[in-house]
Amino acid sequence: MLDIQSDFLDELKTLLLIPAIKLAEQKPITRLNPVFEFEQQHYLLVAQEIAAIPPNSLGTKVSDLESLRGKILAAVDLLITGIKWAVLE
């Protein structure tokens, strides 16, 4: 799970999350499912399954995907508005 909610909203009772699954389990949809590597495994973010979940149901943070920020924002924007943005690598 990837927490995409701003830290400025920590008073909310939920966190906005995007699930991550192993790449082999699903073919990514271009621009909607950014792919990343963690512990020598490839995963994709399943933006179409975005959800709000209580923070107490989550484990410990294991990684930071700040390097994918542009792709993650583009995926959420595509999901909500249907607009495809060019993402600089």
PDB file of N, CA, C and O in Angstrom:
ATOM      1  N   MET A   1       0.844  -1.179   0.000  1.00  0.00           N
ATOM      2  CA  MET A   1       0.000   0.000   0.000  1.00  0.00           C
ATOM      3  C   MET A   1       0.887   1.240   0.000  1.00  0.00           C
ATOM      4  O   MET A   1       1.900   1.307   0.697  1.00  0.00           O
ATOM      5  N   LEU A   2       0.480   2.209  -0.796  1.00  0.00           N
ATOM      6  CA  LEU A   2       1.201   3.474  -0.860  1.00  0.00           C
ATOM      7  C   LEU A   2       0.310   4.575  -0.297  1.00  0.00           C
ATOM      8  O   LEU A   2      -0.784   4.822  -0.804  1.00  0.00           O
ATOM      9  N   ASP A   3       0.785   5.228   0.748  1.00  0.00           N
ATOM     10  CA  ASP A   3       0.080   6.350   1.359  1.00  0.00           C
ATOM     11  C   ASP A   3       0.321   7.582   0.485  1.00  0.00           C
ATOM     12  O   ASP A   3       1.458   8.038   0.357  1.00  0.00           O
ATOM     13  N   ILE A   4      -0.741   8.122  -0.117  1.00  0.00           N
ATOM     14  CA  ILE A   4      -0.587   9.298  -0.976  1.00  0.00           C
ATOM     15  C   ILE A   4      -1.205  10.555  -0.358  1.00  0.00           C
ATOM     16  O   ILE A   4      -1.274  11.596  -1.012  1.00  0.00           O
ATOM     17  N   GLN A   5      -1.645  10.464   0.875  1.00  0.00           N
ATOM     18  CA  GLN A   5      -2.305  11.594   1.523  1.00  0.00           C
ATOM     19  C   GLN A   5      -1.282  12.561   2.097  1.00  0.00           C
ATOM     20  O   GLN A   5      -0.253  12.145   2.630  1.00  0.00           O
ATOM     21  N   SER A   6      -1.565  13.842   1.986  1.00  0.00           N
ATOM     22  CA  SER A   6      -0.689  14.880   2.515  1.00  0.00           C
ATOM     23  C   SER A   6      -0.552  14.761   4.032  1.00  0.00           C
ATOM     24  O   SER A   6      -1.525  14.474   4.730  1.00  0.00           O
ATOM     25  N   ASP A   7       0.651  14.983   4.532  1.00  0.00           N
ATOM     26  CA  ASP A   7       0.888  14.980   5.975  1.00  0.00           C
ATOM     27  C   ASP A   7       0.146  16.126   6.671  1.00  0.00           C
ATOM     28  O   ASP A   7      -0.067  16.081   7.883  1.00  0.00           O
ATOM     29  N   PHE A   8      -0.242  17.143   5.916  1.00  0.00           N
ATOM     30  CA  PHE A   8      -0.983  18.264   6.497  1.00  0.00           C
ATOM     31  C   PHE A   8      -2.390  17.866   6.930  1.00  0.00           C
ATOM     32  O   PHE A   8      -3.059  18.618   7.639  1.00  0.00           O
ATOM     33  N   LEU A   9      -2.835  16.695   6.510  1.00  0.00           N
ATOM     34  CA  LEU A   9      -4.186  16.232   6.844  1.00  0.00           C
ATOM     35  C   LEU A   9      -4.156  15.092   7.857  1.00  0.00           C
ATOM     36  O   LEU A   9      -5.025  14.220   7.841  1.00  0.00           O
ATOM     37  N   ASP A  10      -3.165  15.097   8.729  1.00  0.00           N
ATOM     38  CA  ASP A  10      -3.010  13.989   9.672  1.00  0.00           C
ATOM     39  C   ASP A  10      -4.109  13.923  10.730  1.00  0.00           C
ATOM     40  O   ASP A  10      -4.186  12.943  11.471  1.00  0.00           O
ATOM     41  N   GLU A  11      -4.959  14.948  10.815  1.00  0.00           N
ATOM     42  CA  GLU A  11      -6.068  14.901  11.775  1.00  0.00           C
ATOM     43  C   GLU A  11      -7.244  14.076  11.259  1.00  0.00           C
ATOM     44  O   GLU A  11      -8.165  13.770  12.015  1.00  0.00           O
ATOM     45  N   LEU A  12      -7.217  13.714   9.977  1.00  0.00           N
ATOM     46  CA  LEU A  12      -8.276  12.868   9.427  1.00  0.00           C
ATOM     47  C   LEU A  12      -8.179  11.453   9.995  1.00  0.00           C
ATOM     48  O   LEU A  12      -7.102  11.016  10.400  1.00  0.00           O
ATOM     49  N   LYS A  13      -9.289  10.752  10.024  1.00  0.00           N
ATOM     50  CA  LYS A  13      -9.319   9.405  10.598  1.00  0.00           C
ATOM     51  C   LYS A  13      -8.979   8.321   9.589  1.00  0.00           C
ATOM     52  O   LYS A  13      -8.980   7.137   9.926  1.00  0.00           O
ATOM     53  N   THR A  14      -8.687   8.717   8.346  1.00  0.00           N
ATOM     54  CA  THR A  14      -8.315   7.758   7.308  1.00  0.00           C
ATOM     55  C   THR A  14      -7.112   8.271   6.523  1.00  0.00           C
ATOM     56  O   THR A  14      -6.788   9.458   6.555  1.00  0.00           O
ATOM     57  N   LEU A  15      -6.460   7.349   5.818  1.00  0.00           N
ATOM     58  CA  LEU A  15      -5.376   7.677   4.893  1.00  0.00           C
ATOM     59  C   LEU A  15      -5.798   7.243   3.501  1.00  0.00           C
ATOM     60  O   LEU A  15      -6.436   6.203   3.336  1.00  0.00           O
ATOM     61  N   LEU A  16      -5.445   8.031   2.506  1.00  0.00           N
ATOM     62  CA  LEU A  16      -5.735   7.682   1.125  1.00  0.00           C
ATOM     63  C   LEU A  16      -4.580   6.837   0.598  1.00  0.00           C
ATOM     64  O   LEU A  16      -3.428   7.271   0.591  1.00  0.00           O
ATOM     65  N   LEU A  17      -4.906   5.624   0.159  1.00  0.00           N
ATOM     66  CA  LEU A  17      -3.880   4.653  -0.220  1.00  0.00           C
ATOM     67  C   LEU A  17      -4.110   4.100  -1.618  1.00  0.00           C
ATOM     68  O   LEU A  17      -5.240   4.011  -2.097  1.00  0.00           O
ATOM     69  N   ILE A  18      -2.997   3.728  -2.263  1.00  0.00           N
ATOM     70  CA  ILE A  18      -3.049   3.005  -3.532  1.00  0.00           C
ATOM     71  C   ILE A  18      -2.394   1.650  -3.291  1.00  0.00           C
ATOM     72  O   ILE A  18      -1.258   1.595  -2.819  1.00  0.00           O
ATOM     73  N   PRO A  19      -3.086   0.556  -3.605  1.00  0.00           N
ATOM     74  CA  PRO A  19      -2.478  -0.767  -3.442  1.00  0.00           C
ATOM     75  C   PRO A  19      -1.345  -0.992  -4.444  1.00  0.00           C
ATOM     76  O   PRO A  19      -1.346  -0.437  -5.543  1.00  0.00           O
ATOM     77  N   ALA A  20      -0.389  -1.811  -4.042  1.00  0.00           N
ATOM     78  CA  ALA A  20       0.699  -2.244  -4.924  1.00  0.00           C
ATOM     79  C   ALA A  20       0.652  -3.763  -5.006  1.00  0.00           C
ATOM     80  O   ALA A  20       0.483  -4.443  -3.994  1.00  0.00           O
ATOM     81  N   ILE A  21       0.805  -4.292  -6.223  1.00  0.00           N
ATOM     82  CA  ILE A  21       0.820  -5.745  -6.411  1.00  0.00           C
ATOM     83  C   ILE A  21       2.018  -6.122  -7.263  1.00  0.00           C
ATOM     84  O   ILE A  21       2.574  -5.283  -7.972  1.00  0.00           O
ATOM     85  N   LYS A  22       2.415  -7.389  -7.193  1.00  0.00           N
ATOM     86  CA  LYS A  22       3.528  -7.859  -8.015  1.00  0.00           C
ATOM     87  C   LYS A  22       3.170  -7.708  -9.486  1.00  0.00           C
ATOM     88  O   LYS A  22       2.038  -7.968  -9.896  1.00  0.00           O
ATOM     89  N   LEU A  23       4.133  -7.291 -10.255  1.00  0.00           N
ATOM     90  CA  LEU A  23       3.917  -7.026 -11.675  1.00  0.00           C
ATOM     91  C   LEU A  23       3.376  -8.242 -12.408  1.00  0.00           C
ATOM     92  O   LEU A  23       2.566  -8.091 -13.322  1.00  0.00           O
ATOM     93  N   ALA A  24       3.798  -9.437 -12.036  1.00  0.00           N
ATOM     94  CA  ALA A  24       3.371 -10.658 -12.722  1.00  0.00           C
ATOM     95  C   ALA A  24       1.876 -10.935 -12.552  1.00  0.00           C
ATOM     96  O   ALA A  24       1.299 -11.680 -13.344  1.00  0.00           O
ATOM     97  N   GLU A  25       1.242 -10.349 -11.538  1.00  0.00           N
ATOM     98  CA  GLU A  25      -0.165 -10.618 -11.253  1.00  0.00           C
ATOM     99  C   GLU A  25      -1.125  -9.865 -12.170  1.00  0.00           C
ATOM    100  O   GLU A  25      -2.276 -10.274 -12.322  1.00  0.00           O
ATOM    101  N   GLN A  26      -0.677  -8.789 -12.774  1.00  0.00           N
ATOM    102  CA  GLN A  26      -1.559  -7.971 -13.609  1.00  0.00           C
ATOM    103  C   GLN A  26      -0.722  -7.188 -14.605  1.00  0.00           C
ATOM    104  O   GLN A  26       0.366  -6.719 -14.272  1.00  0.00           O
ATOM    105  N   LYS A  27      -1.219  -7.046 -15.816  1.00  0.00           N
ATOM    106  CA  LYS A  27      -0.541  -6.238 -16.823  1.00  0.00           C
ATOM    107  C   LYS A  27      -0.854  -4.766 -16.540  1.00  0.00           C
ATOM    108  O   LYS A  27      -2.019  -4.408 -16.373  1.00  0.00           O
ATOM    109  N   PRO A  28       0.168  -3.914 -16.484  1.00  0.00           N
ATOM    110  CA  PRO A  28      -0.093  -2.504 -16.182  1.00  0.00           C
ATOM    111  C   PRO A  28      -0.828  -1.787 -17.313  1.00  0.00           C
ATOM    112  O   PRO A  28      -0.620  -2.075 -18.492  1.00  0.00           O
ATOM    113  N   ILE A  29      -1.683  -0.854 -16.928  1.00  0.00           N
ATOM    114  CA  ILE A  29      -2.343   0.033 -17.880  1.00  0.00           C
ATOM    115  C   ILE A  29      -1.459   1.274 -17.978  1.00  0.00           C
ATOM    116  O   ILE A  29      -1.146   1.903 -16.967  1.00  0.00           O
ATOM    117  N   THR A  30      -1.062   1.619 -19.188  1.00  0.00           N
ATOM    118  CA  THR A  30      -0.158   2.744 -19.392  1.00  0.00           C
ATOM    119  C   THR A  30      -0.666   3.988 -18.678  1.00  0.00           C
ATOM    120  O   THR A  30      -1.834   4.353 -18.808  1.00  0.00           O
ATOM    121  N   ARG A  31       0.202   4.627 -17.933  1.00  0.00           N
ATOM    122  CA  ARG A  31      -0.024   5.865 -17.178  1.00  0.00           C
ATOM    123  C   ARG A  31      -0.936   5.710 -15.961  1.00  0.00           C
ATOM    124  O   ARG A  31      -0.975   6.603 -15.115  1.00  0.00           O
ATOM    125  N   LEU A  32      -1.652   4.625 -15.851  1.00  0.00           N
ATOM    126  CA  LEU A  32      -2.526   4.431 -14.694  1.00  0.00           C
ATOM    127  C   LEU A  32      -1.849   3.585 -13.620  1.00  0.00           C
ATOM    128  O   LEU A  32      -2.168   3.710 -12.438  1.00  0.00           O
ATOM    129  N   ASN A  33      -0.919   2.728 -14.025  1.00  0.00           N
ATOM    130  CA  ASN A  33      -0.267   1.797 -13.099  1.00  0.00           C
ATOM    131  C   ASN A  33       1.250   1.941 -13.150  1.00  0.00           C
ATOM    132  O   ASN A  33       1.921   1.154 -13.817  1.00  0.00           O
ATOM    133  N   PRO A  34       1.808   2.950 -12.445  1.00  0.00           N
ATOM    134  CA  PRO A  34       3.262   3.094 -12.411  1.00  0.00           C
ATOM    135  C   PRO A  34       3.927   1.833 -11.850  1.00  0.00           C
ATOM    136  O   PRO A  34       3.430   1.228 -10.900  1.00  0.00           O
ATOM    137  N   VAL A  35       5.043   1.453 -12.443  1.00  0.00           N
ATOM    138  CA  VAL A  35       5.793   0.268 -12.021  1.00  0.00           C
ATOM    139  C   VAL A  35       7.020   0.725 -11.234  1.00  0.00           C
ATOM    140  O   VAL A  35       7.659   1.714 -11.591  1.00  0.00           O
ATOM    141  N   PHE A  36       7.345   0.002 -10.162  1.00  0.00           N
ATOM    142  CA  PHE A  36       8.534   0.312  -9.370  1.00  0.00           C
ATOM    143  C   PHE A  36       9.169  -0.979  -8.886  1.00  0.00           C
ATOM    144  O   PHE A  36       8.555  -2.045  -8.928  1.00  0.00           O
ATOM    145  N   GLU A  37      10.405  -0.867  -8.428  1.00  0.00           N
ATOM    146  CA  GLU A  37      11.132  -2.027  -7.916  1.00  0.00           C
ATOM    147  C   GLU A  37      11.336  -1.867  -6.416  1.00  0.00           C
ATOM    148  O   GLU A  37      11.677  -0.788  -5.932  1.00  0.00           O
ATOM    149  N   PHE A  38      11.120  -2.964  -5.690  1.00  0.00           N
ATOM    150  CA  PHE A  38      11.348  -2.998  -4.245  1.00  0.00           C
ATOM    151  C   PHE A  38      11.892  -4.368  -3.889  1.00  0.00           C
ATOM    152  O   PHE A  38      11.274  -5.386  -4.198  1.00  0.00           O
ATOM    153  N   GLU A  39      13.042  -4.395  -3.244  1.00  0.00           N
ATOM    154  CA  GLU A  39      13.708  -5.636  -2.844  1.00  0.00           C
ATOM    155  C   GLU A  39      13.802  -6.624  -4.008  1.00  0.00           C
ATOM    156  O   GLU A  39      13.465  -7.800  -3.874  1.00  0.00           O
ATOM    157  N   GLN A  40      14.263  -6.124  -5.139  1.00  0.00           N
ATOM    158  CA  GLN A  40      14.521  -6.906  -6.349  1.00  0.00           C
ATOM    159  C   GLN A  40      13.264  -7.543  -6.949  1.00  0.00           C
ATOM    160  O   GLN A  40      13.364  -8.521  -7.691  1.00  0.00           O
ATOM    161  N   GLN A  41      12.105  -7.011  -6.642  1.00  0.00           N
ATOM    162  CA  GLN A  41      10.833  -7.449  -7.225  1.00  0.00           C
ATOM    163  C   GLN A  41      10.182  -6.239  -7.895  1.00  0.00           C
ATOM    164  O   GLN A  41      10.296  -5.115  -7.405  1.00  0.00           O
ATOM    165  N   HIS A  42       9.507  -6.472  -9.004  1.00  0.00           N
ATOM    166  CA  HIS A  42       8.783  -5.399  -9.678  1.00  0.00           C
ATOM    167  C   HIS A  42       7.315  -5.415  -9.249  1.00  0.00           C
ATOM    168  O   HIS A  42       6.663  -6.459  -9.220  1.00  0.00           O
ATOM    169  N   TYR A  43       6.822  -4.220  -8.916  1.00  0.00           N
ATOM    170  CA  TYR A  43       5.442  -4.041  -8.477  1.00  0.00           C
ATOM    171  C   TYR A  43       4.787  -2.961  -9.322  1.00  0.00           C
ATOM    172  O   TYR A  43       5.464  -2.142  -9.943  1.00  0.00           O
ATOM    173  N   LEU A  44       3.466  -2.973  -9.336  1.00  0.00           N
ATOM    174  CA  LEU A  44       2.758  -1.869  -9.964  1.00  0.00           C
ATOM    175  C   LEU A  44       1.740  -1.313  -8.989  1.00  0.00           C
ATOM    176  O   LEU A  44       1.173  -2.038  -8.172  1.00  0.00           O
ATOM    177  N   LEU A  45       1.521  -0.010  -9.092  1.00  0.00           N
ATOM    178  CA  LEU A  45       0.512   0.643  -8.277  1.00  0.00           C
ATOM    179  C   LEU A  45      -0.820   0.547  -9.003  1.00  0.00           C
ATOM    180  O   LEU A  45      -0.913   0.859 -10.190  1.00  0.00           O
ATOM    181  N   VAL A  46      -1.843   0.117  -8.289  1.00  0.00           N
ATOM    182  CA  VAL A  46      -3.162  -0.093  -8.886  1.00  0.00           C
ATOM    183  C   VAL A  46      -4.039   1.111  -8.518  1.00  0.00           C
ATOM    184  O   VAL A  46      -4.878   1.037  -7.621  1.00  0.00           O
ATOM    185  N   ALA A  47      -3.822   2.217  -9.233  1.00  0.00           N
ATOM    186  CA  ALA A  47      -4.513   3.474  -8.914  1.00  0.00           C
ATOM    187  C   ALA A  47      -6.031   3.339  -8.980  1.00  0.00           C
ATOM    188  O   ALA A  47      -6.749   4.032  -8.259  1.00  0.00           O
ATOM    189  N   GLN A  48      -6.519   2.453  -9.838  1.00  0.00           N
ATOM    190  CA  GLN A  48      -7.969   2.284  -9.966  1.00  0.00           C
ATOM    191  C   GLN A  48      -8.596   1.640  -8.725  1.00  0.00           C
ATOM    192  O   GLN A  48      -9.820   1.548  -8.631  1.00  0.00           O
ATOM    193  N   GLU A  49      -7.771   1.198  -7.776  1.00  0.00           N
ATOM    194  CA  GLU A  49      -8.282   0.619  -6.527  1.00  0.00           C
ATOM    195  C   GLU A  49      -7.963   1.510  -5.326  1.00  0.00           C
ATOM    196  O   GLU A  49      -7.854   1.024  -4.201  1.00  0.00           O
ATOM    197  N   ILE A  50      -7.814   2.806  -5.568  1.00  0.00           N
ATOM    198  CA  ILE A  50      -7.524   3.769  -4.509  1.00  0.00           C
ATOM    199  C   ILE A  50      -8.604   3.659  -3.420  1.00  0.00           C
ATOM    200  O   ILE A  50      -9.779   3.453  -3.723  1.00  0.00           O
ATOM    201  N   ALA A  51      -8.194   3.799  -2.156  1.00  0.00           N
ATOM    202  CA  ALA A  51      -9.147   3.639  -1.047  1.00  0.00           C
ATOM    203  C   ALA A  51      -8.700   4.438   0.171  1.00  0.00           C
ATOM    204  O   ALA A  51      -7.520   4.754   0.324  1.00  0.00           O
ATOM    205  N   ALA A  52      -9.655   4.755   1.028  1.00  0.00           N
ATOM    206  CA  ALA A  52      -9.374   5.393   2.311  1.00  0.00           C
ATOM    207  C   ALA A  52      -9.456   4.320   3.391  1.00  0.00           C
ATOM    208  O   ALA A  52     -10.447   3.598   3.497  1.00  0.00           O
ATOM    209  N   ILE A  53      -8.394   4.230   4.192  1.00  0.00           N
ATOM    210  CA  ILE A  53      -8.283   3.165   5.187  1.00  0.00           C
ATOM    211  C   ILE A  53      -7.823   3.772   6.517  1.00  0.00           C
ATOM    212  O   ILE A  53      -7.007   4.693   6.514  1.00  0.00           O
ATOM    213  N   PRO A  54      -8.329   3.276   7.648  1.00  0.00           N
ATOM    214  CA  PRO A  54      -7.856   3.768   8.945  1.00  0.00           C
ATOM    215  C   PRO A  54      -6.360   3.486   9.119  1.00  0.00           C
ATOM    216  O   PRO A  54      -5.909   2.378   8.828  1.00  0.00           O
ATOM    217  N   PRO A  55      -5.589   4.465   9.586  1.00  0.00           N
ATOM    218  CA  PRO A  55      -4.141   4.278   9.716  1.00  0.00           C
ATOM    219  C   PRO A  55      -3.734   3.152  10.662  1.00  0.00           C
ATOM    220  O   PRO A  55      -2.660   2.572  10.500  1.00  0.00           O
ATOM    221  N   ASN A  56      -4.570   2.836  11.643  1.00  0.00           N
ATOM    222  CA  ASN A  56      -4.204   1.785  12.597  1.00  0.00           C
ATOM    223  C   ASN A  56      -4.252   0.392  11.983  1.00  0.00           C
ATOM    224  O   ASN A  56      -3.851  -0.577  12.628  1.00  0.00           O
ATOM    225  N   SER A  57      -4.738   0.273  10.742  1.00  0.00           N
ATOM    226  CA  SER A  57      -4.759  -1.032  10.080  1.00  0.00           C
ATOM    227  C   SER A  57      -3.529  -1.245   9.196  1.00  0.00           C
ATOM    228  O   SER A  57      -3.432  -2.249   8.490  1.00  0.00           O
ATOM    229  N   LEU A  58      -2.591  -0.295   9.238  1.00  0.00           N
ATOM    230  CA  LEU A  58      -1.376  -0.385   8.420  1.00  0.00           C
ATOM    231  C   LEU A  58      -0.177  -0.791   9.260  1.00  0.00           C
ATOM    232  O   LEU A  58      -0.149  -0.603  10.476  1.00  0.00           O
ATOM    233  N   GLY A  59       0.802  -1.350   8.583  1.00  0.00           N
ATOM    234  CA  GLY A  59       2.056  -1.705   9.242  1.00  0.00           C
ATOM    235  C   GLY A  59       3.039  -0.546   9.189  1.00  0.00           C
ATOM    236  O   GLY A  59       2.650   0.613   9.042  1.00  0.00           O
ATOM    237  N   THR A  60       4.310  -0.874   9.309  1.00  0.00           N
ATOM    238  CA  THR A  60       5.392   0.097   9.320  1.00  0.00           C
ATOM    239  C   THR A  60       5.787   0.498   7.905  1.00  0.00           C
ATOM    240  O   THR A  60       5.730  -0.313   6.981  1.00  0.00           O
ATOM    241  N   LYS A  61       6.185   1.753   7.745  1.00  0.00           N
ATOM    242  CA  LYS A  61       6.675   2.236   6.452  1.00  0.00           C
ATOM    243  C   LYS A  61       7.944   1.474   6.089  1.00  0.00           C
ATOM    244  O   LYS A  61       8.844   1.314   6.913  1.00  0.00           O
ATOM    245  N   VAL A  62       8.003   0.997   4.825  1.00  0.00           N
ATOM    246  CA  VAL A  62       9.168   0.215   4.398  1.00  0.00           C
ATOM    247  C   VAL A  62       9.964   0.875   3.286  1.00  0.00           C
ATOM    248  O   VAL A  62      11.100   0.478   3.025  1.00  0.00           O
ATOM    249  N   SER A  63       9.393   1.874   2.625  1.00  0.00           N
ATOM    250  CA  SER A  63      10.107   2.515   1.525  1.00  0.00           C
ATOM    251  C   SER A  63       9.495   3.878   1.235  1.00  0.00           C
ATOM    252  O   SER A  63       8.424   4.214   1.742  1.00  0.00           O
ATOM    253  N   ASP A  64      10.189   4.653   0.415  1.00  0.00           N
ATOM    254  CA  ASP A  64       9.732   5.967  -0.008  1.00  0.00           C
ATOM    255  C   ASP A  64       9.744   5.996  -1.529  1.00  0.00           C
ATOM    256  O   ASP A  64      10.777   5.730  -2.143  1.00  0.00           O
ATOM    257  N   LEU A  65       8.620   6.312  -2.137  1.00  0.00           N
ATOM    258  CA  LEU A  65       8.522   6.340  -3.598  1.00  0.00           C
ATOM    259  C   LEU A  65       8.469   7.769  -4.129  1.00  0.00           C
ATOM    260  O   LEU A  65       7.840   8.029  -5.155  1.00  0.00           O
ATOM    261  N   GLU A  66       9.121   8.689  -3.439  1.00  0.00           N
ATOM    262  CA  GLU A  66       9.161  10.091  -3.874  1.00  0.00           C
ATOM    263  C   GLU A  66       9.662  10.215  -5.309  1.00  0.00           C
ATOM    264  O   GLU A  66       9.251  11.126  -6.028  1.00  0.00           O
ATOM    265  N   SER A  67      10.532   9.324  -5.729  1.00  0.00           N
ATOM    266  CA  SER A  67      11.062   9.373  -7.097  1.00  0.00           C
ATOM    267  C   SER A  67       9.971   9.127  -8.146  1.00  0.00           C
ATOM    268  O   SER A  67      10.148   9.469  -9.315  1.00  0.00           O
ATOM    269  N   LEU A  68       8.858   8.540  -7.737  1.00  0.00           N
ATOM    270  CA  LEU A  68       7.737   8.285  -8.650  1.00  0.00           C
ATOM    271  C   LEU A  68       6.622   9.324  -8.519  1.00  0.00           C
ATOM    272  O   LEU A  68       5.539   9.151  -9.079  1.00  0.00           O
ATOM    273  N   ARG A  69       6.884  10.387  -7.790  1.00  0.00           N
ATOM    274  CA  ARG A  69       5.850  11.381  -7.486  1.00  0.00           C
ATOM    275  C   ARG A  69       5.095  11.837  -8.734  1.00  0.00           C
ATOM    276  O   ARG A  69       3.864  11.829  -8.738  1.00  0.00           O
ATOM    277  N   GLY A  70       5.796  12.227  -9.779  1.00  0.00           N
ATOM    278  CA  GLY A  70       5.151  12.700 -10.999  1.00  0.00           C
ATOM    279  C   GLY A  70       4.257  11.650 -11.629  1.00  0.00           C
ATOM    280  O   GLY A  70       3.149  11.955 -12.069  1.00  0.00           O
ATOM    281  N   LYS A  71       4.735  10.410 -11.673  1.00  0.00           N
ATOM    282  CA  LYS A  71       3.947   9.322 -12.266  1.00  0.00           C
ATOM    283  C   LYS A  71       2.727   8.986 -11.415  1.00  0.00           C
ATOM    284  O   LYS A  71       1.660   8.674 -11.945  1.00  0.00           O
ATOM    285  N   ILE A  72       2.886   9.051 -10.100  1.00  0.00           N
ATOM    286  CA  ILE A  72       1.762   8.762  -9.201  1.00  0.00           C
ATOM    287  C   ILE A  72       0.685   9.840  -9.340  1.00  0.00           C
ATOM    288  O   ILE A  72      -0.499   9.523  -9.448  1.00  0.00           O
ATOM    289  N   LEU A  73       1.093  11.105  -9.337  1.00  0.00           N
ATOM    290  CA  LEU A  73       0.126  12.194  -9.513  1.00  0.00           C
ATOM    291  C   LEU A  73      -0.560  12.116 -10.875  1.00  0.00           C
ATOM    292  O   LEU A  73      -1.761  12.368 -10.982  1.00  0.00           O
ATOM    293  N   ALA A  74       0.194  11.769 -11.910  1.00  0.00           N
ATOM    294  CA  ALA A  74      -0.394  11.628 -13.247  1.00  0.00           C
ATOM    295  C   ALA A  74      -1.410  10.486 -13.275  1.00  0.00           C
ATOM    296  O   ALA A  74      -2.451  10.598 -13.923  1.00  0.00           O
ATOM    297  N   ALA A  75      -1.114   9.392 -12.578  1.00  0.00           N
ATOM    298  CA  ALA A  75      -2.040   8.255 -12.530  1.00  0.00           C
ATOM    299  C   ALA A  75      -3.334   8.635 -11.817  1.00  0.00           C
ATOM    300  O   ALA A  75      -4.421   8.302 -12.289  1.00  0.00           O
ATOM    301  N   VAL A  76      -3.226   9.325 -10.691  1.00  0.00           N
ATOM    302  CA  VAL A  76      -4.422   9.752  -9.956  1.00  0.00           C
ATOM    303  C   VAL A  76      -5.213  10.762 -10.792  1.00  0.00           C
ATOM    304  O   VAL A  76      -6.442  10.706 -10.831  1.00  0.00           O
ATOM    305  N   ASP A  77      -4.520  11.674 -11.450  1.00  0.00           N
ATOM    306  CA  ASP A  77      -5.199  12.653 -12.296  1.00  0.00           C
ATOM    307  C   ASP A  77      -5.922  11.972 -13.455  1.00  0.00           C
ATOM    308  O   ASP A  77      -7.052  12.335 -13.785  1.00  0.00           O
ATOM    309  N   LEU A  78      -5.277  10.995 -14.068  1.00  0.00           N
ATOM    310  CA  LEU A  78      -5.914  10.244 -15.150  1.00  0.00           C
ATOM    311  C   LEU A  78      -7.167   9.536 -14.643  1.00  0.00           C
ATOM    312  O   LEU A  78      -8.197   9.523 -15.317  1.00  0.00           O
ATOM    313  N   LEU A  79      -7.075   8.951 -13.459  1.00  0.00           N
ATOM    314  CA  LEU A  79      -8.205   8.244 -12.862  1.00  0.00           C
ATOM    315  C   LEU A  79      -9.388   9.181 -12.612  1.00  0.00           C
ATOM    316  O   LEU A  79     -10.538   8.816 -12.857  1.00  0.00           O
ATOM    317  N   ILE A  80      -9.103  10.376 -12.129  1.00  0.00           N
ATOM    318  CA  ILE A  80     -10.165  11.303 -11.740  1.00  0.00           C
ATOM    319  C   ILE A  80     -10.675  12.145 -12.906  1.00  0.00           C
ATOM    320  O   ILE A  80     -11.883  12.312 -13.073  1.00  0.00           O
ATOM    321  N   THR A  81      -9.756  12.672 -13.711  1.00  0.00           N
ATOM    322  CA  THR A  81     -10.165  13.615 -14.760  1.00  0.00           C
ATOM    323  C   THR A  81     -10.106  13.040 -16.168  1.00  0.00           C
ATOM    324  O   THR A  81     -10.731  13.572 -17.085  1.00  0.00           O
ATOM    325  N   GLY A  82      -9.359  11.959 -16.340  1.00  0.00           N
ATOM    326  CA  GLY A  82      -9.189  11.390 -17.669  1.00  0.00           C
ATOM    327  C   GLY A  82      -8.134  12.099 -18.489  1.00  0.00           C
ATOM    328  O   GLY A  82      -7.931  11.778 -19.660  1.00  0.00           O
ATOM    329  N   ILE A  83      -7.456  13.070 -17.874  1.00  0.00           N
ATOM    330  CA  ILE A  83      -6.434  13.833 -18.587  1.00  0.00           C
ATOM    331  C   ILE A  83      -5.092  13.132 -18.464  1.00  0.00           C
ATOM    332  O   ILE A  83      -4.672  12.757 -17.369  1.00  0.00           O
ATOM    333  N   LYS A  84      -4.425  12.960 -19.597  1.00  0.00           N
ATOM    334  CA  LYS A  84      -3.090  12.364 -19.615  1.00  0.00           C
ATOM    335  C   LYS A  84      -2.062  13.481 -19.626  1.00  0.00           C
ATOM    336  O   LYS A  84      -2.048  14.314 -20.532  1.00  0.00           O
ATOM    337  N   TRP A  85      -1.207  13.496 -18.623  1.00  0.00           N
ATOM    338  CA  TRP A  85      -0.136  14.485 -18.537  1.00  0.00           C
ATOM    339  C   TRP A  85       1.169  13.848 -18.954  1.00  0.00           C
ATOM    340  O   TRP A  85       1.395  12.660 -18.721  1.00  0.00           O
ATOM    341  N   ALA A  86       2.017  14.628 -19.564  1.00  0.00           N
ATOM    342  CA  ALA A  86       3.370  14.156 -19.861  1.00  0.00           C
ATOM    343  C   ALA A  86       4.140  14.156 -18.550  1.00  0.00           C
ATOM    344  O   ALA A  86       4.111  15.137 -17.807  1.00  0.00           O
ATOM    345  N   VAL A  87       4.816  13.075 -18.271  1.00  0.00           N
ATOM    346  CA  VAL A  87       5.579  12.949 -17.033  1.00  0.00           C
ATOM    347  C   VAL A  87       7.052  12.944 -17.386  1.00  0.00           C
ATOM    348  O   VAL A  87       7.508  12.117 -18.176  1.00  0.00           O
ATOM    349  N   LEU A  88       7.793  13.867 -16.799  1.00  0.00           N
ATOM    350  CA  LEU A  88       9.229  13.911 -17.028  1.00  0.00           C
ATOM    351  C   LEU A  88       9.910  12.888 -16.145  1.00  0.00           C
ATOM    352  O   LEU A  88       9.588  12.771 -14.962  1.00  0.00           O
ATOM    353  N   GLU A  89      10.832  12.158 -16.700  1.00  0.00           N
ATOM    354  CA  GLU A  89      11.558  11.132 -15.942  1.00  0.00           C
ATOM    355  C   GLU A  89      12.566  11.781 -15.031  1.00  0.00           C
ATOM    356  O   GLU A  89      13.281  11.087 -14.308  1.00  0.00           O
TER     357      GLU A  89
END
